[in-house]
Amino acid sequence: MRSAVLGLALSTLLWTIPALAQPHLEKQGTATQLVVDGKPMLLLGGELGNSSASSAAYMADHWPRLKAMNLNTVLAPVAWEMIEPVEGKFDWSSIDQLIRDARAHDMKLVLLWFGAWKNSMSTYVPAWVKRDQARFPRARLPNGQAVEILSAFAPETLKADQRAFAALLAHLKAFDGTQNTVLMVQVENEIGMIPAARDYGPQAEAAFRQPVPPELTAYLVRNRDRLEPELKTLWEEHGAKTEGGWTDLFGQGDTAAEIFTAWHYARFADALAASGKAAYALPMYVNVALNRPGRAPGEYPSGGPLPHLLDIWKTGGPALDLLAPDIYFPNFTDLANRYKRADNPLFVPEAHNADRPESPANAFYAFGQLDAIGYSPFSVESIDDKPGNPLAQAYGVLRQLQPQILAAQGTGRMAGFKPRILYDETIVYEPITRRIGDYRFTVAFADIRAPQASPGIGGYGGIIIQTGPEEYLIAGQGITVTMAPVGDGPPLAGIESAWEGHYDAKGQWVPGRLLNGDQTHQGRHIRLGPGDFTVQRVRLYRYGQ
């Protein structure tokens, strides 16, 4: 009996070890982290242009340059048309070469499945899908016209996409399941219906006539006080009904049409993710093209996991680990905050093109303030030959601080800072105050002696990490930091010491100058000047009583 019990325990252990060893998500305090090879990891990423990964020869010169930019992860598309050019016959050569090249340069990958939809459209599907419009019908506009978008209501489309996606994940497990080069997989790319708010094909029309699913109405009731404000207001304005059709619960016109679209896209993506996870349970997410203010659904891709639709997607897509915003608009802080939820860790798979001056500061804010899993500017290979680019410098500092950032995530011992920028690119110049430990820090994005807004401060930002009772790391550029004590004790804060320096490859602190005098305004503040991302190790003390 004892040997049987031991045998069962051993078999259970052996069964669970692969699941624990593969990349997965774990909670730490209020944060969620990506764990790779048993340790948490920040994705210092960059997404390739849509066509770059299709050619190993094209990428050959870029790999070493991307490595030199301090990236540790590349986000690369996988096109359905390349891996299944003939139905049921898979060609993995391009995937295998991509993985081998990443390994050769000590890089990780996040693969982007360009399957049924990429940027709303269905241009990455194989020719045998494109040409068989009876089996794989297109979505239709109100006038009956077909568009180059596969209908989410066609069972054969889901089956074919699932089969290819599951085959991809099974191959990844066989080819990479022990080396963990591939960390996560994106399900489709920027799903959404255009130029109408929903599909008007016959299968979609039949679905629209059905009642709102009870699991969605149950979610609305159960989470009424936590719903995204737009959805809560819309539902309550129509009586907060718990049964009825889409227009009964959400009104006439585009609003109900978009919620209907979101639900069915979420169900499709959920089924796709579940089929992939059955083969290899890597973390999976859906990304979203964000909507411009004042635009109607269909004028932007309707029904994706937009801020006002997050609750619809969370209900309809339980197999999805997270919903991820592609943030190209200037108002990064406002948008990123919408996606940091108790049930949704922040990951930014596409950000402002990599050469934008705000991009490095956005990374500091995402990791420091919102406990982001990763950050990834788009078209990163387009700047990898530009000397001294700010993203490379910022990633170099973040890479040094990765152990400290990961240890502080979810604990309240860290904060990130950058100026708030509005959608119209107006910079809101307001110093930001955060409590970290027993000190309150005020961060200004200019000279503290003459604070004023200027166009350049959009690229300023930083991070503060508490490493001891009165010890802090302060990193970034273009910030001036003043401190005040919190709680009982002497009322004033002083700087005991401020060392500039860096962490070496072994994680050891290498001090540079001991900063004092003019460099600290005679002990009044910590200043990290514009133009270079730097790190200071600061010890504070209290006095005045």
C-alpha positions, -999 to 999 in steps of 0.1 A, spaced: 0 0 0 28 24 10 46 18 -23 14 24 -42 9 57 -24 45 67 -31 41 58 -67 10 79 -70 27 108 -53 57 105 -77 35 103 -108 16 134 -96 48 153 -90 61 143 -124 28 154 -140 29 188 -124 66 196 -129 62 204 -167 33 227 -160 52 246 -133 84 247 -154 67 262 -185 61 300 -186 31 309 -165 16 337 -144 18 340 -107 4 365 -82 28 385 -59 8 407 -36 -14 429 -58 7 422 -89 7 394 -114 41 383 -128 53 362 -157 74 334 -143 100 318 -167 123 290 -157 111 293 -121 118 331 -118 98 362 -125 108 382 -156 100 416 -170 95 417 -207 117 444 -221 102 440 -255 99 453 -290 74 442 -317 86 436 -352 69 452 -382 42 429 -397 64 414 -424 99 412 -408 96 378 -392 86 361 -424 122 362 -436 151 348 -416 175 365 -440 159 399 -435 161 394 -397 198 382 -397 213 417 -393 186 429 -369 191 402 -342 224 414 -328 213 451 -330 181 443 -311 202 425 -285 225 456 -282 193 477 -276 189 458 -243 157 440 -254 152 406 -238 120 397 -258 109 401 -294 72 400 -303 70 384 -337 40 375 -359 31 340 -370 10 340 -402 -16 313 -407 -10 314 -445 27 305 -440 23 275 -416 -8 259 -433 -5 267 -470 -24 235 -478 -52 225 -456 -41 199 -430 -4 201 -441 18 222 -418 52 238 -425 70 247 -393 103 257 -409 98 294 -405 88 290 -368 117 268 -360 142 291 -376 127 321 -357 131 302 -324 166 291 -332 176 327 -341 161 340 -309 180 314 -289 213 322 -307 210 358 -294 198 349 -259 163 364 -266 128 353 -257 97 354 -280 61 363 -277 43 349 -308 14 368 -324 -11 345 -341 -22 363 -372 -51 338 -378 -87 346 -387 -81 383 -381 -53 408 -381 -63 445 -376 -99 435 -381 -92 421 -416 -87 385 -427 -57 389 -450 -34 365 -433 -56 334 -438 -44 308 -463 -56 309 -499 -78 279 -494 -97 299 -468 -98 331 -489 -112 313 -519 -139 291 -502 -164 317 -493 -193 292 -489 -174 274 -462 -158 305 -447 -183 333 -452 -174 370 -449 -190 394 -425 -216 417 -442 -227 453 -439 -263 464 -434 -267 466 -472 -256 430 -476 -221 438 -490 -194 414 -480 -161 428 -465 -127 412 -462 -135 400 -427 -143 364 -418 -176 361 -400 -172 351 -363 -205 333 -366 -193 306 -391 -186 273 -374 -161 262 -401 -140 293 -396 -136 286 -359 -129 249 -365 -102 256 -390 -86 284 -369 -87 261 -338 -71 232 -357 -42 254 -369 -37 272 -336 -37 239 -316 -12 224 -341 10 255 -336 9 251 -298 15 214 -300 46 220 -321 58 247 -298 56 222 -269 75 196 -288 102 220 -302 105 245 -273 88 229 -243 120 225 -223 139 256 -234 111 281 -229 121 305 -257 84 313 -264 69 329 -233 33 339 -244 10 338 -274 -13 365 -287 -46 352 -299 -54 370 -333 -45 407 -337 -66 437 -329 -100 420 -334 -128 444 -343 -156 449 -369 -154 477 -394 -169 498 -410 -201 488 -393 -206 481 -356 -216 445 -362 -219 417 -388 -252 417 -406 -248 383 -424 -275 357 -419 -258 338 -391 -251 370 -373 -286 382 -377 -299 350 -362 -276 353 -332 -286 390 -327 -322 379 -323 -313 356 -294 -315 367 -258 -285 381 -240 -267 351 -226 -275 345 -189 -238 342 -179 -234 378 -191 -264 392 -172 -253 372 -141 -219 389 -143 -235 423 -146 -256 417 -115 -227 402 -95 -203 429 -104 -226 459 -106 -205 481 -83 -173 473 -101 -183 475 -138 -165 498 -161 -183 531 -158 -195 533 -195 -211 498 -193 -226 504 -159 -242 537 -170 -255 522 -203 -271 491 -186 -287 511 -158 -301 537 -182 -320 509 -198 -334 496 -165 -306 472 -154 -326 444 -169 -315 408 -163 -332 392 -193 -341 402 -228 -325 409 -261 -295 430 -268 -315 461 -275 -336 455 -245 -306 456 -222 -284 481 -240 -306 503 -262 -310 507 -299 -282 515 -324 -245 510 -323 -241 506 -285 -260 474 -283 -245 463 -317 -210 468 -303 -217 449 -271 -231 420 -291 -200 420 -313 -177 421 -283 -195 391 -268 -192 369 -299 -156 379 -306 -147 371 -270 -164 337 -273 -145 330 -305 -112 340 -290 -119 320 -258 -126 289 -278 -94 294 -298 -73 300 -267 -88 269 -250 -79 247 -280 -43 260 -279 -40 256 -241 -52 220 -244 -20 214 -264 4 237 -245 -9 260 -218 12 291 -223 -2 324 -211 -25 339 -238 -39 373 -244 -59 394 -269 -47 429 -279 -68 458 -289 -68 488 -313 -80 516 -290 -108 540 -301 -104 577 -307 -127 600 -287 -159 609 -304 -158 581 -329 -187 556 -333 -183 518 -333 -173 508 -368 -154 541 -373 -129 523 -350 -127 484 -348 -159 477 -330 -161 450 -303 -125 445 -293 -114 445 -257 -117 483 -254 -118 500 -220 -156 502 -220 -160 466 -231 -135 449 -207 -163 434 -186 -179 418 -217 -146 403 -226 -138 391 -191 -171 373 -190 -169 359 -225 -132 350 -225 -122 331 -193 -95 312 -211 -77 344 -219 -51 354 -193 -52 391 -200 -65 418 -223 -37 441 -236 -39 476 -250 -20 488 -280 -13 524 -270 -4 547 -298 -23 577 -285 -5 604 -264 -27 598 -233 -7 568 -222 -11 571 -185 -49 574 -187 -52 544 -210 -28 521 -193 -46 527 -160 -78 513 -175 -61 480 -181 -46 475 -146 -74 457 -128 -75 430 -101 -84 405 -128 -61 419 -155 -24 426 -152 -10 452 -176 9 442 -207 15 467 -235 23 446 -266 23 476 -289 32 512 -279 41 544 -297 66 536 -325 99 528 -310 115 561 -319 89 583 -301 106 603 -273 78 594 -248 82 557 -252 111 552 -227 93 572 -200 61 552 -207 80 520 -199 92 534 -166 57 543 -157 42 510 -168 67 489 -147 70 512 -117 34 524 -112 12 497 -128 33 465 -121 34 458 -159 44 423 -171 60 439 -202 63 468 -226 69 467 -263 71 496 -288 61 488 -323 85 485 -353 115 482 -330 138 470 -358 133 503 -376 156 521 -350 180 494 -341 208 510 -361 204 545 -346 232 552 -322 223 564 -287 186 559 -291 168 566 -258 149 533 -257 181 513 -256 194 535 -228 161 532 -208 160 495 -213 196 492 -201 186 509 -168 154 488 -165 174 456 -171 198 466 -143 169 472 -120 149 441 -129 155 422 -97 146 452 -76 115 460 -96 103 424 -95 108 422 -58 88 454 -52 59 447 -76 26 443 -57 41 453 -24 35 491 -23 73 497 -22 76 513 -57 61 540 -78 65 552 -114 62 587 -127 57 606 -159 38 637 -169 2 632 -178 -5 639 -215 -40 644 -229 -53 629 -261 -48 663 -278 -11 662 -267 -16 689 -240 9 682 -212 -6 686 -178 22 700 -157 15 688 -122 42 675 -98 32 640 -86 33 629 -50 34 593 -38 40 578 -4 66 550 -4 75 536 30 78 563 57 85 591 32 64 611 8 81 619 -25 71 648 -48 84 644 -84 86 675 -107 94 671 -144 115 703 -146 138 723 -125 122 725 -90 133 761 -87 114 772 -118 89 746 -127 71 751 -160 58 729 -188 78 725 -219 74 702 -249 104 681 -239 90 670 -206 67 645 -223 97 622 -224 107 627 -188 99 600 -162 113 577 -136 108 551 -109 114 550 -71 120 517 -54 123 512 -16 151 488 -8 154 494 30 137 514 58 153 546 46 170 534 14 157 540 -21 167 536 -57 157 565 -79 160 561 -117 149 579 -148 156 612 -165 143 648 -162 130 645 -127 135 665 -95 125 647 -63 118 662 -29 110 642 2 90 647 34 86 623 64 53 606 72 41 597 107 56 604 141 91 617 145 113 646 133 93 666 107 120 671 81 138 648 56 174 650 48 197 633 24 223 612 42 239 601 9 232 600 -28 254 579 -50 251 576 -87 261 543 -101 249 511 -118 244 474 -113 268 451 -131 260 419 -149 262 400 -116 237 423 -99 264 441 -78 261 478 -72 290 497 -87 291 533 -72 301 563 -92 302 598 -78 290 607 -43 266 635 -51 263 666 -29 265 704 -31 252 717 -64 242 682 -75 216 680 -47 209 717 -44 227 716 -10 208 686 2 173 699 -9 165 674 -36 175 645 -58 178 655 -95 182 632 -125 188 655 -155 173 652 -190 191 635 -218 203 604 -200 186 577 -180 206 572 -148 203 556 -113 210 570 -79 211 551 -46 198 573 -19 197 571 19 174 595 38 172 605 75 149 627 96 158 658 116 143 690 130 129 680 164 
